[in-house]
Every structure is written in C-alpha cells, then in structure tokens.
C-alpha cells in the first residue's frame, strides 16, 4: 500500500511540475502577442498536466 501511495504522489508531483513549466512557457511565448497571456497559459498547463497524469498512470498500470 505505501508503494502505491508513493507512485501516486510522484505522478501528482510530475504533473504539477509539467503544469508550471507549460504555463510559464506558453505565457512567455505569447506575452508580446496577447496582453493576458496567462489566460492561454493556464488552460494549456492544466491540459498538459492532465494528459501527463493519464499517460503516467497508463504506463504504470501497463508495467505491472
């Protein structure tokens, strides 16, 4: 059971890191084009974090 909780915690932390990186990267790339670039960066970060969590979960269950 503790190993399962550790795997979930790692997937959540990786997803949060991907959210932050993608959010800031998109906002930084669009800051000259769109004044409120975070309105694009935040949804892009959320979507990428959700996709990363699903992919990591799928890989973890496939590995077992």
C-alpha positions in Angstrom: 0.0 0.0 0.0 2.7 2.6 0.8 4.4 1.9 -2.5 1.1 2.7 -4.3 0.7 6.0 -2.4 4.3 6.8 -3.4 3.6 6.2 -7.1 0.5 8.4 -7.0 2.5 11.1 -5.2 5.2 11.0 -7.8 2.7 11.2 -10.6 1.0 14.2 -9.0 4.3 16.0 -8.4 5.4 15.4 -12.0 2.0 16.7 -13.3 2.4 19.8 -11.1 5.8 20.4 -12.5 4.6 20.0 -16.1 1.7 22.4 -15.3 4.1 25.1 -14.1 6.6 24.7 -16.9 4.0 24.7 -19.7 2.0 27.5 -18.2 5.0 29.8 -17.9 6.4 28.7 -21.3 3.1 29.5 -23.1 2.6 32.7 -21.3 6.2 33.8 -22.0 5.9 32.9 -25.7 2.6 34.8 -26.1 3.3 37.8 -23.9 4.1 40.0 -26.9 1.0 38.9 -28.9 -1.7 38.6 -26.2 -1.8 41.0 -23.2 -3.4 38.5 -20.9 -1.2 35.6 -22.0 -1.9 33.7 -18.7 -5.5 33.2 -19.9 -4.0 30.9 -22.5 -1.1 29.6 -20.5 -3.2 28.3 -17.5 -5.6 26.2 -19.6 -2.6 24.8 -21.6 -0.9 23.9 -18.4 -3.9 22.2 -17.0 -4.5 20.2 -20.1 -0.8 19.1 -20.3 -0.8 18.2 -16.6 -3.9 16.1 -17.0 -2.5 14.4 -20.1 0.8 13.7 -18.3 -1.0 12.2 -15.3 -3.1 9.9 -17.5 -0.1 8.8 -19.5 2.0 8.1 -16.4 -0.9 6.2 -14.8 -1.4 4.2 -18.0 2.3 3.4 -18.2 2.3 2.4 -14.5 -0.6 0.0 -14.9 0.8 -1.4 -18.1 4.1 -2.1 -16.4 2.6 -4.3 -13.7 
